[in-house]
Structures are given as C-alpha cells and as structure tokens.
Amino acid sequence: MKPFRFKEFEIKQSQHVFRVGTDGVLLGALANVNNAAKVLEVGTGTGLISLMLAQRRKNAEISGIDINEDAVLLTQINFKNSPFSERLKNKLQDFKSFKTEEKFDLIVSNPPYFEASESEKDKIARQTVELNFKQIITKSAEILNTEGILSVIIPEESGAHFIKTASENHLHLIRKINIRGIAHSKIKRLILEFSLQKQALTEFDFIIEESPRKYSDQYLELTKDFHVFEKKKPADFPTGLNTK
C-alpha cells in the first residue's frame, strides 16, 4: 500500500491496519498540546496522531499502545523513520489492563465507535468489541495528571452519552469542536476534551470543505504545517469523515 507523505514525516500503510484518514488528522492537529510533556495515545493504528503531536510539541514524550500486533509493528516502523523517533515509543497493550506509574498530561484517542456486528472489516479499529467509551473514560481518569486532558474524536450522535459518562467519572468537558464535513451540513464529528479540573467550556465549529472538493480556509490553515497540497485539491488528501 502506498505510503502517505507529510511535510516532516511519512506514514507507511498496510491493508491490515486502519489507514490515514480525516478523523486522525483533525485530532492530531486540534488536540490541546499546550502543557503536554507526557502524552499517551490509545489505539495508535499507523502512528499518525502521535507523529503529528510530536511535530507540534517539540519536547513532548509520547507513548502509544494498540491491541493489534500489526498496528504496533507498523507504528514502530513509522516512529523509527521519523525525525521525532527519540521521543516516541509504542507497544502491544490492551488499554483495559494498562498499568503504569506515570501520569499523563494528555491522553488522545480516535476510538472505535461502531457497535459490534458480524462485519470483519477493520473490526478492532472500527467496532467496540475490545474497547468501549466507558473503558476509555474510566482508565483515563485514573492516569491523567491533575490538570491533564483527555482528547477524543467521536461521532456527533455519541457525544451526549460520552459527556455523561465522563461526568460520572469526574471528567469535566472543557472544549468541544463541532466538525462539519461541508459548510451548512449537519455536524458529523465532535472533538471533545475533558479535565479533572472544572473550567469554562470553549466551543467552536470547524468546517472541512466550503463546497464539494473545495477545502475551507479553516482546514487549509490547520493542516498547512503537515500536508503538501501539490494541487490544492481534496483528491490529494483523505476527505470526508470516513475513517471509521
């Protein structure tokens, strides 16, 4: 499978690992890294999000875990080949049984969100068979620093449930980004950020395309440090909210 090239790193891909897609790019570019010295990514896939965070936060030490052995091996290759390799590590690990003495400033995840079904396509990456929202929330609450942040991207229809479950585990919503695939369309995805500390909620809308196959200025500005737009067309980059 063809590698995906960014300005400062390259992502090797595999038919056995979920590919580079818009959800991951958005989370990698929008997650709050202001105070992120110790970062954990849950479900690394290709390693895309961790690599984007490493580029954005020059002193961050980033750990990744995934339950898929193929994904772990692929991520380790992508980490090793990047200019940030000394600050990145990844291992085979089930988040539910993850044990660590570390506390993290930022935990990020583009989690599986389809209910379990008979489909075998990208089953672990797509379906909540190995990791559900409650498990992500409860474990994250245990290993976040006092002022740490949990940052996720999920479908809009799952937002209310995720927020309620987080609140029940003492994680307070502090940032909400409403993502529309195209201007004037309904919200498709949410980036939600939570903290153990109560803060005023920040909320804003984000539009990927102004019209079909025409990126918004907002999206172009967001990704300018990552993607090489050779023809400045959406065909050059994974578009739509289609990563899961």
BABASE-76138 format. One record per residue (C-alpha): x, y, z; residue number from 1. Coordinates in steps of 0.001 Angstrom, whole numbers. Layout:
N
- X  Y  Z  NUM
...
END
This chain:
244
- 0  0  0  1
- 1269  3459  -937  2
- 2872  5488  1897  3
- 1296  8785  2863  4
- 3772  11679  2894  5
- 3559  14688  5160  6
- 5969  17620  5291  7
- 8119  16250  8120  8
- 7354  12527  8175  9
- 5974  9632  6152  10
- 3310  7106  7098  11
- 3768  3592  5779  12
- 381  1896  5485  13
- -899  -1671  5460  14
- -4081  -3435  4450  15
- -4124  -4932  7955  16
- -4124  -1566  9757  17
- -6663  1227  9511  18
- -5411  3799  7034  19
- -4651  7516  7300  20
- -7933  9422  7371  21
- -9528  12731  8200  22
- -10554  11914  11773  23
- -6974  11204  12786  24
- -5625  14279  11018  25
- -8164  16513  12757  26
- -7395  15138  16203  27
- -3655  15308  15593  28
- -3917  18944  14533  29
- -6548  20161  17022  30
- -5805  18368  20308  31
- -4605  20776  23000  32
- -855  20225  23425  33
- -80  23430  25336  34
- 1034  21668  28526  35
- 1628  18206  27108  36
- 5015  16927  28222  37
- 3830  13320  28743  38
- 1381  12047  26137  39
- -381  8716  25671  40
- -2194  7692  22501  41
- -4702  4871  22908  42
- -5029  2877  19694  43
- -2162  4155  17565  44
- -3038  2464  14267  45
- -384  3781  11875  46
- 1025  6224  14438  47
- -348  9259  12593  48
- -1737  11158  15584  49
- 1343  10620  17742  50
- 3600  11825  14933  51
- 1515  14954  14427  52
- 1609  15685  18157  53
- 5372  15138  18225  54
- 5770  17688  15418  55
- 3540  20201  17197  56
- 5031  19772  20686  57
- 8801  19680  20355  58
- 9614  18491  23880  59
- 6771  16001  24373  60
- 7487  12358  25168  61
- 4797  10285  23517  62
- 3810  6706  24292  63
- 1413  4735  22143  64
- -418  1483  22704  65
- -2513  -738  20464  66
- -4094  -4172  20818  67
- -3422  -5012  17159  68
- 39  -6528  16676  69
- 152  -5495  13009  70
- -582  -1908  14023  71
- 2118  -1921  16682  72
- 4766  -3197  14277  73
- 3741  -662  11627  74
- 3724  2216  14092  75
- 7162  1249  15364  76
- 8475  1471  11801  77
- 6832  4852  11250  78
- 8165  6148  14571  79
- 11692  4917  13844  80
- 11728  6557  10412  81
- 10556  9930  11723  82
- 12705  12847  12925  83
- 10992  12516  16322  84
- 11969  8887  16952  85
- 13814  9546  20222  86
- 10629  10913  21801  87
- 8253  8201  20571  88
- 7576  4660  21734  89
- 4824  2158  21048  90
- 3909  -1269  22396  91
- 1333  -4026  22208  92
- -1055  -3373  25077  93
- -4731  -3626  25956  94
- -5758  -299  27487  95
- -8190  -2022  29854  96
- -5296  -3777  31587  97
- -2743  -999  31096  98
- -689  -462  34239  99
- 1654  2466  34702  100
- 3157  4581  37444  101
- 3174  7554  35078  102
- 566  10272  34981  103
- -128  11831  31601  104
- -668  15458  30617  105
- -2598  14407  27512  106
- -4373  11213  26501  107
- -5618  11115  22916  108
- -7737  8554  21118  109
- -9618  8113  17863  110
- -11567  5208  19376  111
- -13693  2501  17790  112
- -17305  3589  17895  113
- -19476  1232  15850  114
- -21466  -1295  17851  115
- -20262  -4876  17490  116
- -21551  -6566  14319  117
- -20819  -9539  12092  118
- -18628  -7453  9800  119
- -14958  -8379  9980  120
- -13681  -5269  8151  121
- -11218  -3435  10425  122
- -13162  -4962  13316  123
- -10892  -3932  16198  124
- -10325  -416  14857  125
- -13978  207  13992  126
- -16118  -1724  16476  127
- -16378  -1521  20260  128
- -15519  -5202  20672  129
- -12230  -4632  22519  130
- -12618  -1114  23931  131
- -15738  923  24598  132
- -16245  4536  25643  133
- -16717  3798  29334  134
- -13475  1823  29478  135
- -11566  4651  27797  136
- -13027  7186  30214  137
- -12549  5276  33468  138
- -8951  4269  32750  139
- -8057  7761  31524  140
- -9453  9305  34711  141
- -7070  7093  36703  142
- -3879  8026  34856  143
- -4353  11690  33975  144
- -2388  14360  35782  145
- -4483  16665  37941  146
- -4600  19200  35119  147
- -4274  16669  32307  148
- -6591  16426  29298  149
- -8407  13551  27608  150
- -8979  14382  23926  151
- -11112  12214  21612  152
- -12861  12400  18262  153
- -16236  10635  18024  154
- -19479  10783  16003  155
- -21835  13609  16913  156
- -24601  11189  17882  157
- -22348  9639  20545  158
- -21477  12969  22140  159
- -24178  13213  24812  160
- -23503  9679  26060  161
- -19742  10216  26132  162
- -20075  13515  28011  163
- -22473  11990  30566  164
- -20194  9001  31177  165
- -17178  11283  31553  166
- -19032  13451  34070  167
- -19922  10355  36102  168
- -16170  9673  36294  169
- -15274  13226  37389  170
- -14044  14312  33982  171
- -15407  17737  33035  172
- -15967  18855  29443  173
- -13733  21866  28791  174
- -13556  22019  24981  175
- -15949  20984  22205  176
- -15262  21280  18479  177
- -18227  20690  16180  178
- -16974  19317  12869  179
- -18942  19646  9639  180
- -17782  17822  6511  181
- -19101  20627  4338  182
- -20416  24112  5052  183
- -24075  24262  6138  184
- -24277  20483  6605  185
- -25076  18833  9906  186
- -22367  18158  12483  187
- -20711  14790  11812  188
- -17910  14559  14364  189
- -17008  16049  17718  190
- -13614  16603  19253  191
- -14228  16538  22992  192
- -11683  17411  25668  193
- -12046  16692  29360  194
- -10177  17564  32531  195
- -10377  16566  36185  196
- -10497  20302  36862  197
- -13649  22290  36156  198
- -13096  25049  33598  199
- -15199  27276  31393  200
- -16269  25421  28263  201
- -14746  26503  24945  202
- -16817  25564  21878  203
- -16495  26331  18183  204
- -17394  24972  14739  205
- -14921  23576  12229  206
- -15685  23132  8531  207
- -13596  20892  6295  208
- -14960  21874  2864  209
- -16665  25081  1769  210
- -18207  23197  -1154  211
- -17630  19730  -2651  212
- -13910  19230  -3315  213
- -13001  22718  -2162  214
- -11248  22943  1199  215
- -12233  25641  3641  216
- -9661  28258  4595  217
- -10040  26919  8138  218
- -8923  23440  7074  219
- -6078  24680  4877  220
- -4751  26825  7722  221
- -4997  23929  10172  222
- -3060  21474  8002  223
- -536  23817  6380  224
- 2341  22575  8567  225
- 1598  18940  7770  226
- 258  18291  4330  227
- 1847  19058  999  228
- -1034  20195  -1188  229
- 501  19563  -4578  230
- -2617  20617  -6474  231
- -4605  22017  -3577  232
- -7459  19664  -4310  233
- -9289  17441  -1847  234
- -8275  14488  -4003  235
- -4745  14922  -2663  236
- -5834  14190  873  237
- -8299  11891  2651  238
- -11512  13880  2917  239
- -14937  13360  4291  240
- -15427  11882  7720  241
- -14759  8367  6612  242
- -12042  6929  8806  243
- -14341  4535  10600  244
END
